[in-house]
C-alpha cells in the first residue's frame, strides 16, 4: 500500500503516538498491552449504512473490479531484476551494485523505509478484510469488495518483493536489520482509526494510495537524477500501480458521497481530525525508538514526501469528491463539510510558517545502512 508517508509537521498537530520503550521481542501479554497503550487507541465515531454496500455490488463489479489487471498481463518482480537463468546473471548483479554506488546513503534510508512499509502488507490486508462492508469470512467470498481486497493485496505484494530483492542485490543495506524491522512492524500491527467501518477504511486507503504514488514517483525521479535508470524504472512501475489503486478507492468514496453524503462527510471529517497516519508508524529496528520520525524527516528533506504533500492530498480529495458542493446535509454534516473544506488552507498556512523557521537537524545513525550517519 498505500502506503507511505503521511507525516504532518509538528507545527500542524501532535505527532502520532510513538514507540516509548525499546522492543526486543513481544514476549508476554503484558509487554504487548503496555506497547499498545503507549500508542493510544482510535475508533470511528460515526456508523456506516450496511445497505449502501449491498446496493453498490453491481456498480463495483462493473466500475472497480476491472481496475485489477489479469495475472497473465501483470508485471512480476523478476521482470525488473537480473535473470538468474541468464549466463550473464552475475554480471547483471555487478551492474546493479555499481549503479547503486552512485546513490547517496540518505536515498537508501528512504527506499528502505518505503520497502518496509510495503512489506507490512499482511497488516493492511487484515484491516481491509475485517471492514463491515467486506467481511471476507470464508476467505474466498465472491462479493465484489472481497474479490477486490484479495486482488489488490496480490498486486501490492509485488511491491515489497521487488524492492526487497533489489536492496539485497545492491549491497548497500544491512539486510538483517531491515528484515528485523519488517518482522517487528508486522508483529506490532497498526491502529489507524478506521476500526471496522468501511467508509473510514475506503477514505483512509484513498489517502494512502495517493501518498505512496507520490513517494514512489519521487524516488523514481531521484534515482534517474543519480543515474540509475533501472532503479528509476522499478520505483516508477510501483508508482503506476499505486496510481491505479488510488483511482479505485477514489471512485468508491465518490460513489459513497452520492449514496450517503451525510455519513461519508462525517466519516471524512472525523478521519481528518484524527489525522491520517502512516500505517508503518510503529517501525522499529531494535535500536532507534524514533526510527519512524527519523526516516520521515529524511524523506521530507530529500523531497520524497513532506507535510506539504499531505496538505495537497487533502486539497485534491476535497476537489475530487466535490465536497464544497454537497447538498442535503444535516446540521452535523454541514459542520463536517465546513471543517473539511477549511482544513487544508489552515494546514497550508501553518506549514508555510513552519518552513520559514530554521529547523534543527542532526546526524542519526541508521542500522539499515550499517550505522552510517544521515541528517534527519
Backbone torsions as a table, in degrees:
resi	resn	phi	psi	omega
1	UNK	NA	177.6	166.8
2	UNK	-58.7	99.0	-171.2
3	UNK	-150.5	45.5	-173.7
4	UNK	-99.4	-102.1	-156.3
5	UNK	-124.3	91.4	173.9
6	UNK	-100.7	108.8	-172.3
7	UNK	-145.4	77.7	-179.4
8	UNK	-59.6	150.7	177.7
9	UNK	-62.5	149.2	174.9
10	UNK	-61.3	-15.9	177.2
11	UNK	-75.6	-16.9	-176.4
12	UNK	-92.2	-37.5	-175.1
13	UNK	-163.7	171.3	172.2
14	UNK	-66.9	142.0	179.2
15	UNK	-67.2	159.9	177.8
16	UNK	-59.8	152.6	-179.2
17	UNK	-52.1	136.9	-171.5
18	UNK	-107.6	160.5	172.5
19	UNK	-68.1	121.9	-172.0
20	UNK	-107.5	-14.8	179.8
21	UNK	-131.3	145.5	177.4
22	UNK	-60.4	137.6	178.6
23	UNK	-117.4	114.1	174.9
24	UNK	-92.7	-41.0	175.0
25	UNK	-159.7	157.1	176.4
26	UNK	-90.6	84.5	-167.7
27	UNK	-90.9	-24.2	-176.0
28	UNK	-143.0	160.9	179.7
29	UNK	-63.4	-32.6	178.6
30	UNK	-64.0	-44.2	178.3
31	UNK	-60.3	-45.1	-179.7
32	UNK	-61.3	-45.4	-179.3
33	UNK	-61.1	-45.1	-179.0
34	UNK	-62.1	-42.3	-179.1
35	UNK	-64.4	-46.8	-178.0
36	UNK	-65.4	-36.8	177.7
37	UNK	-65.3	-34.5	179.7
38	UNK	-67.3	-23.5	-179.7
39	UNK	-85.5	-21.0	-175.5
40	UNK	83.1	161.1	-178.7
41	UNK	-124.8	133.7	-179.0
42	UNK	-127.9	134.3	179.8
43	UNK	-133.6	153.6	176.7
44	UNK	-63.8	147.0	179.9
45	UNK	-98.7	-20.6	-172.4
46	UNK	-117.7	134.6	-178.5
47	UNK	-76.1	160.3	173.5
48	UNK	-102.9	169.4	177.0
49	UNK	-102.7	107.9	-177.4
50	UNK	-57.2	-33.0	-176.9
51	UNK	-65.8	-22.9	179.5
52	UNK	-61.6	-42.8	-177.2
53	UNK	-67.0	-37.1	178.3
54	UNK	-63.9	-40.6	-179.0
55	UNK	-69.3	-18.8	-175.9
56	UNK	-92.6	-3.5	-169.1
57	UNK	-58.6	-47.6	-179.5
58	UNK	-63.5	-42.0	179.4
59	UNK	-62.6	-41.9	179.1
60	UNK	-61.3	-41.7	179.6
61	UNK	-64.6	-36.9	-175.6
62	UNK	-84.5	-33.7	-169.9
63	UNK	-108.2	-22.1	-174.8
64	UNK	-112.0	-47.0	-177.6
65	UNK	-58.9	-32.5	176.8
66	UNK	-62.7	-14.3	177.9
67	UNK	-76.6	-10.2	170.2
68	UNK	-82.1	134.9	-178.7
69	UNK	-87.8	143.6	175.0
70	UNK	-58.9	144.3	-176.9
71	UNK	-59.5	-40.7	-176.6
72	UNK	-72.6	-6.9	176.5
73	UNK	-113.4	9.0	-177.0
74	UNK	-97.7	147.0	174.7
75	UNK	-72.0	153.7	174.5
76	UNK	-125.6	153.7	-177.6
77	UNK	-49.9	-37.6	-177.2
78	UNK	-62.1	-25.0	179.0
79	UNK	-63.0	-21.4	-173.6
80	UNK	-115.7	10.8	-176.4
81	UNK	-125.3	163.1	175.3
82	UNK	-53.8	141.0	-176.1
83	UNK	-90.2	112.1	-178.2
84	UNK	-66.3	-14.9	178.3
85	UNK	-85.9	-9.2	-177.6
86	UNK	-83.8	145.7	176.0
87	UNK	-63.8	-24.9	-179.5
88	UNK	-96.3	21.4	-176.2
89	UNK	-56.1	-49.8	-177.1
90	UNK	-64.1	-35.9	176.7
91	UNK	-65.5	-38.0	178.2
92	UNK	-64.9	-39.1	178.0
93	UNK	-64.9	-41.8	178.3
94	UNK	-61.7	-36.2	178.0
95	UNK	-64.9	-41.0	176.3
96	UNK	-58.5	-45.8	-177.9
97	UNK	-66.9	-38.5	179.5
98	UNK	-65.9	-43.6	178.7
99	UNK	-64.4	-38.2	-177.6
100	UNK	-65.5	-25.7	179.8
101	UNK	-62.9	-24.5	-177.4
102	UNK	-86.8	-4.1	-177.1
103	UNK	-96.8	130.5	-175.6
104	UNK	-69.1	158.1	-178.7
105	UNK	-57.5	-41.5	-176.3
106	UNK	-60.5	-33.6	177.1
107	UNK	-65.1	-41.9	-179.2
108	UNK	-67.6	-31.0	174.2
109	UNK	-58.6	-46.4	-177.8
110	UNK	-70.0	-41.3	-179.7
111	UNK	-63.5	-40.4	177.0
112	UNK	-63.4	-45.4	178.8
113	UNK	-59.9	-40.9	176.4
114	UNK	-63.8	-41.8	-179.7
115	UNK	-64.8	-42.4	179.7
116	UNK	-62.3	-39.4	176.6
117	UNK	-60.7	-42.1	178.2
118	UNK	-67.6	-36.4	-177.0
119	UNK	-71.3	-14.7	177.7
120	UNK	-81.4	21.8	-178.5
121	UNK	-53.2	-38.1	178.7
122	UNK	-53.5	-36.5	177.8
123	UNK	-65.6	-42.6	-176.6
124	UNK	-68.2	-42.7	179.9
125	UNK	-64.3	-40.4	179.6
126	UNK	-64.8	-36.9	177.9
127	UNK	-65.8	-39.9	179.7
128	UNK	-64.6	-46.7	-171.4
129	UNK	-74.0	-10.5	175.1
130	UNK	-96.4	-1.2	175.9
131	UNK	-63.7	139.5	-173.9
132	UNK	-60.7	-30.3	179.9
133	UNK	-79.5	-6.9	-179.7
134	UNK	-113.0	-64.7	176.2
135	UNK	41.2	64.7	177.9
136	UNK	-76.6	74.4	-170.5
137	UNK	-68.9	-33.0	-179.6
138	UNK	-86.1	-19.3	-173.7
139	UNK	89.0	-11.0	178.3
140	UNK	-136.1	25.0	179.6
141	UNK	-55.8	148.6	-177.0
142	UNK	-105.3	17.8	173.3
143	UNK	-68.5	149.5	-175.8
144	UNK	-59.6	-37.3	179.7
145	UNK	-71.1	-33.4	175.9
146	UNK	-67.0	-41.8	177.1
147	UNK	-62.6	-43.5	178.9
148	UNK	-60.5	-47.1	-175.6
149	UNK	-59.8	-42.0	179.3
150	UNK	-70.0	-42.0	179.7
151	UNK	-66.4	-41.8	176.4
152	UNK	-60.3	-44.7	179.9
153	UNK	-61.8	-40.4	-179.8
154	UNK	-63.3	-40.8	178.5
155	UNK	-69.8	-42.4	179.2
156	UNK	-64.5	-31.7	-177.9
157	UNK	-57.6	-29.4	-178.9
158	UNK	-68.3	-25.7	-175.4
159	UNK	-65.4	-51.8	178.1
160	UNK	-63.8	-39.7	178.8
161	UNK	-58.3	-47.6	-176.6
162	UNK	-64.5	-49.4	-178.5
163	UNK	-66.2	-37.5	179.4
164	UNK	-61.6	-47.3	-178.8
165	UNK	-67.0	-39.5	177.9
166	UNK	-61.3	-47.3	-177.9
167	UNK	-62.2	-37.8	176.6
168	UNK	-61.6	-45.6	-178.0
169	UNK	-71.3	-25.6	-176.3
170	UNK	-67.3	-27.9	-177.4
171	UNK	73.6	10.5	-174.3
172	UNK	-98.4	-7.9	-173.8
173	UNK	-128.4	155.8	177.5
174	UNK	-84.1	95.4	-171.9
175	UNK	-64.6	-30.8	179.0
176	UNK	-63.3	-42.8	178.7
177	UNK	-70.0	-36.3	176.2
178	UNK	-63.4	-46.3	-179.5
179	UNK	-64.3	-36.9	177.9
180	UNK	-63.6	-40.3	179.4
181	UNK	-65.8	-41.2	176.9
182	UNK	-60.3	-47.1	179.5
183	UNK	-55.9	-47.2	-176.6
184	UNK	-67.0	-41.7	-174.9
185	UNK	-69.1	-34.1	176.6
186	UNK	-71.0	-41.4	179.3
187	UNK	-64.3	-31.2	-177.4
188	UNK	-76.0	-24.8	-176.9
189	UNK	72.9	-159.1	179.3
190	UNK	-163.8	137.7	173.3
191	UNK	-116.2	101.7	-175.7
192	UNK	-105.8	6.6	172.5
193	UNK	89.8	6.5	-178.0
194	UNK	-89.1	-21.6	-176.7
195	UNK	54.4	-136.2	177.4
196	UNK	-106.0	14.1	-177.2
197	UNK	-84.1	119.4	-174.2
198	UNK	-71.9	-31.3	175.6
199	UNK	-57.9	-51.8	179.9
200	UNK	-60.6	-43.2	-177.8
201	UNK	-61.4	-40.9	-179.3
202	UNK	-71.0	-40.1	178.5
203	UNK	-66.1	-46.8	179.6
204	UNK	-57.3	-46.8	-176.0
205	UNK	-70.1	-30.1	173.1
206	UNK	-58.5	-45.9	178.0
207	UNK	-61.7	-47.4	-176.3
208	UNK	-64.3	-39.6	-179.5
209	UNK	-67.1	-37.9	177.5
210	UNK	-69.1	-38.5	179.0
211	UNK	-63.0	-42.1	-179.5
212	UNK	-72.0	-31.8	173.5
213	UNK	-60.0	-46.1	178.8
214	UNK	-62.7	-47.2	-176.4
215	UNK	-62.7	-51.1	-179.6
216	UNK	-67.1	-33.7	176.6
217	UNK	-62.9	-39.7	179.9
218	UNK	-73.3	-34.6	174.9
219	UNK	-66.2	-31.6	175.8
220	UNK	-64.7	-44.8	-180.0
221	UNK	-62.6	-42.0	-179.8
222	UNK	-67.2	-40.2	178.7
223	UNK	-60.2	-41.6	177.1
224	UNK	-62.8	-41.4	178.1
225	UNK	-60.3	-37.3	-179.7
226	UNK	-82.1	-1.5	175.7
227	UNK	91.4	8.5	-179.6
228	UNK	-102.1	87.2	-175.9
229	UNK	-66.5	-35.7	-179.9
230	UNK	-64.9	-43.1	178.0
231	UNK	-65.5	-38.4	176.5
232	UNK	-60.0	-39.9	178.5
233	UNK	-65.0	-40.9	178.5
234	UNK	-59.8	-51.5	-178.0
235	UNK	-66.6	-38.1	179.2
236	UNK	-66.3	-36.3	178.6
237	UNK	-64.7	-42.3	177.9
238	UNK	-65.7	-41.9	179.4
239	UNK	-59.5	-38.8	179.5
240	UNK	-63.5	-39.8	175.1
241	UNK	-60.4	-46.5	-177.7
242	UNK	-62.4	-36.4	178.6
243	UNK	-64.5	-42.1	178.7
244	UNK	-66.2	-40.6	178.1
245	UNK	-67.7	-38.0	175.6
246	UNK	-58.6	-41.5	-179.7
247	UNK	-59.5	-38.8	-179.0
248	UNK	-67.0	-50.2	-178.7
249	UNK	-66.5	-35.1	177.8
250	UNK	-63.7	-40.4	177.8
251	UNK	-64.5	-40.7	-179.7
252	UNK	-62.3	-46.5	-179.9
253	UNK	-66.6	-37.5	176.3
254	UNK	-58.5	-40.7	177.7
255	UNK	-67.0	-37.3	176.6
256	UNK	-60.8	-39.9	178.4
257	UNK	-64.2	-30.7	176.5
258	UNK	-70.6	-43.3	-171.7
259	UNK	-87.7	-32.2	-178.5
260	UNK	-145.4	69.1	-175.8
261	UNK	-60.7	-36.9	-177.6
262	UNK	-66.6	-49.5	-179.7
263	UNK	-64.9	-36.1	-176.8
264	UNK	-72.2	-42.1	-179.1
265	UNK	-68.6	-33.2	178.5
266	UNK	-70.5	-36.3	175.3
267	UNK	-65.5	-42.5	179.1
268	UNK	-59.6	-48.3	-178.0
269	UNK	-64.4	-41.9	-179.2
270	UNK	-63.0	-42.1	179.4
271	UNK	-65.4	-36.8	178.1
272	UNK	-67.4	-34.4	177.5
273	UNK	-67.1	-35.8	179.1
274	UNK	-75.7	-22.2	-173.9
275	UNK	78.9	135.4	178.1
276	UNK	-79.7	115.6	-173.0
277	UNK	-103.7	139.5	176.4
278	UNK	-56.6	130.9	-175.4
279	UNK	-66.3	-18.9	179.6
280	UNK	-103.8	30.1	-176.5
281	UNK	-67.2	-10.2	178.2
282	UNK	-95.8	15.7	-179.7
283	UNK	-59.2	139.5	-177.5
284	UNK	-155.4	134.6	-176.4
285	UNK	-103.9	8.9	-177.3
286	UNK	87.1	-0.5	-177.3
287	UNK	-129.7	-48.8	-172.1
288	UNK	-106.5	105.0	-179.7
289	UNK	-69.8	-10.5	176.1
290	UNK	-112.0	32.6	-175.0
291	UNK	-59.0	-45.0	-179.4
292	UNK	-60.9	-44.6	178.9
293	UNK	-59.9	-44.8	-178.4
294	UNK	-66.4	-42.9	178.1
295	UNK	-61.3	-47.1	-177.1
296	UNK	-68.8	-30.7	175.1
297	UNK	-64.3	-41.1	177.8
298	UNK	-65.2	-42.6	179.5
299	UNK	-59.1	-41.2	179.1
300	UNK	-68.4	-41.1	-175.7
301	UNK	-65.7	-36.7	-177.7
302	UNK	-92.6	2.9	173.4
303	UNK	86.7	24.8	178.0
304	UNK	-88.5	-45.8	178.0
305	UNK	-160.9	132.7	-176.1
306	UNK	-139.0	175.8	178.1
307	UNK	-61.0	-31.7	178.6
308	UNK	-67.6	-31.2	173.7
309	UNK	-62.7	-39.8	177.3
310	UNK	-59.1	-44.9	179.2
311	UNK	-61.6	-44.0	-178.9
312	UNK	-67.2	-31.2	175.2
313	UNK	-65.8	-43.2	176.3
314	UNK	-58.2	-47.6	-179.3
315	UNK	-61.4	-39.6	-179.7
316	UNK	-60.3	-48.1	-175.3
317	UNK	-75.1	-32.5	174.7
318	UNK	-59.7	-41.2	178.4
319	UNK	-73.9	-44.1	-176.6
320	UNK	-61.6	-41.1	-179.2
321	UNK	-91.1	7.1	175.3
322	UNK	52.4	44.6	-173.4
323	UNK	-63.6	-35.9	-176.8
324	UNK	-63.3	-25.7	-174.1
325	UNK	-105.5	16.6	177.3
326	UNK	-63.8	138.8	-178.3
327	UNK	-119.9	162.2	174.0
328	UNK	72.1	25.6	-178.0
329	UNK	-85.4	152.8	172.1
330	UNK	-71.6	172.4	178.8
331	UNK	-61.7	-37.7	177.6
332	UNK	-68.1	-37.7	177.8
333	UNK	-65.4	-38.5	178.0
334	UNK	-65.4	-38.3	176.2
335	UNK	-63.3	-40.8	178.4
336	UNK	-64.7	-40.4	177.8
337	UNK	-60.6	-48.4	179.6
338	UNK	-60.6	-41.9	-179.7
339	UNK	-61.9	-49.0	-177.3
340	UNK	-64.4	-43.4	-176.1
341	UNK	-67.7	-27.7	-179.7
342	UNK	-94.4	-8.8	-171.7
343	UNK	-68.8	-45.4	-175.9
344	UNK	-60.3	-41.3	-179.7
345	UNK	-64.1	-41.3	177.8
346	UNK	-62.2	-45.4	179.7
347	UNK	-63.5	-39.9	-178.9
348	UNK	-62.3	-44.3	179.8
349	UNK	-63.6	-42.9	179.7
350	UNK	-65.6	-38.9	-179.6
351	UNK	-70.9	-37.9	176.1
352	UNK	-62.0	-39.2	177.1
353	UNK	-65.7	-40.5	180.0
354	UNK	-64.2	-37.7	-178.7
355	UNK	-70.1	-21.6	179.6
356	UNK	-79.2	-11.8	179.6
357	UNK	-91.6	134.4	178.0
358	UNK	-68.9	118.0	-176.2
359	UNK	-94.3	137.5	178.9
360	UNK	-76.8	130.9	174.9
361	UNK	-120.3	154.4	178.4
362	UNK	-142.0	156.0	177.9
363	UNK	-78.7	131.1	-178.9
364	UNK	-125.0	131.0	175.5
365	UNK	-77.1	131.0	177.0
366	UNK	-108.2	120.2	-179.9
367	UNK	-63.6	-25.1	-179.7
368	UNK	-60.9	-29.9	-178.6
369	UNK	-116.8	43.7	174.1
370	UNK	63.0	37.9	175.4
371	UNK	64.3	22.5	173.2
372	UNK	-70.8	146.9	-180.0
373	UNK	-83.6	139.6	176.3
374	UNK	-137.7	141.9	177.6
375	UNK	-67.1	126.5	-178.2
376	UNK	-137.4	NA	NA
